[in-house]
């Protein structure tokens, strides 16, 4: 519930600032009357979210979901009991608050099977496991296609080459076939859900530029420098074995591909590029390379 508590704290601070600004600005009597009401509404919205999540925390985690995590999410298996509890809570929150639906053969919306839903939620839980101060936007639907699709979002023509997509504004699109494949091979550095959700983080503070939401001002300059330098190396084929060539597309794709490598091939990324690994470790506040040393917790 830490994220919800931070949300309430931050919104309460904003509300106080609004009231203070109106009180000192010489505004009309209507503004004086409405400012406290606006503050109450802002805090009330956050409180409702907090109470909803508190209710979720008291609900047992479905054994079917836990079985999926144990079989397909090595990151989850490596967590201790407290870490697993927090991970499961984040999965429950994601599935309760996000809209996930599938596109069927008739191109209409269809329900999504539990395995697919849990794998998507687990991807989000991995990315924010160490960042309770961040939250997923609920304004983006998550749309699951049966397989790859083309630029016209058609998956039935046989010419689909797109496994996932996310725009500055709009839904997250995922190929179910590629999603499942990514978790069947969890150490190949290719996971479409991690990739596209990394783009969502990148869009969190504006355009997708390889600088995700939550990077403080002091760290932003070296982060941009490292991303730009790695981009040049990938394009010149001087950076191999860990990051896929697709990372050379632009700064946003380099960040998303690096996130895939960070969670799926952390030991190799650390050995090949300790500086890039260190920046991702500091941002996500988890250390997968350390987690995967030795046997998993019993």
FENQUILIN-V373306 format. One record per pair of residues at least 4 apart in sequence whose C-alpha atoms are under 6 Angstrom apart, sorted by the first residue. I is the first residue (numbers start at 0). J is the second residue. Records with the same first field share a line. If there is no record, write none. Layout:
# FENQUILIN-V373306
I=J / J
This chain:
# FENQUILIN-V373306
2=131 / 132
3=49
7=11 / 45
11=42
14=38
16=20
18=34
20=24
26=30
30=34
39=43
67=71
68=72
69=76
71=182
77=295
78=82 / 83
89=124
90=120 / 121 / 124
93=97 / 120
97=137
98=140
99=141 / 142
100=109 / 110 / 111 / 142
101=108 / 109 / 110 / 111 / 142 / 143 / 144
102=106 / 107 / 108 / 109 / 144
103=107
117=121
122=193
124=128
129=283 / 284 / 285
139=169 / 170
140=170
141=170 / 171
142=172
143=172 / 173 / 174 / 175
144=173 / 174 / 175
145=174 / 175
146=174 / 175 / 176
147=154 / 159 / 160 / 161 / 162 / 174
148=152 / 153 / 154 / 159 / 160 / 161
149=153 / 159 / 160 / 161
154=159
162=174
163=172 / 173
164=172
165=171
177=181
178=191
181=190
185=263
186=263 / 264
188=259 / 260 / 263 / 264
193=197
194=255
197=255
200=211 / 212
201=207 / 210 / 211 / 212
202=206 / 207
203=212
204=212
207=251
208=250 / 251
209=250 / 251 / 254
230=247
232=237 / 238
233=237 / 238 / 247
234=247
246=252 / 253 / 256
252=256
253=257
257=261
259=263
260=264
261=265
265=269 / 287 / 288
266=288
268=272
269=273 / 276
273=277
279=283
280=284 / 285 / 286
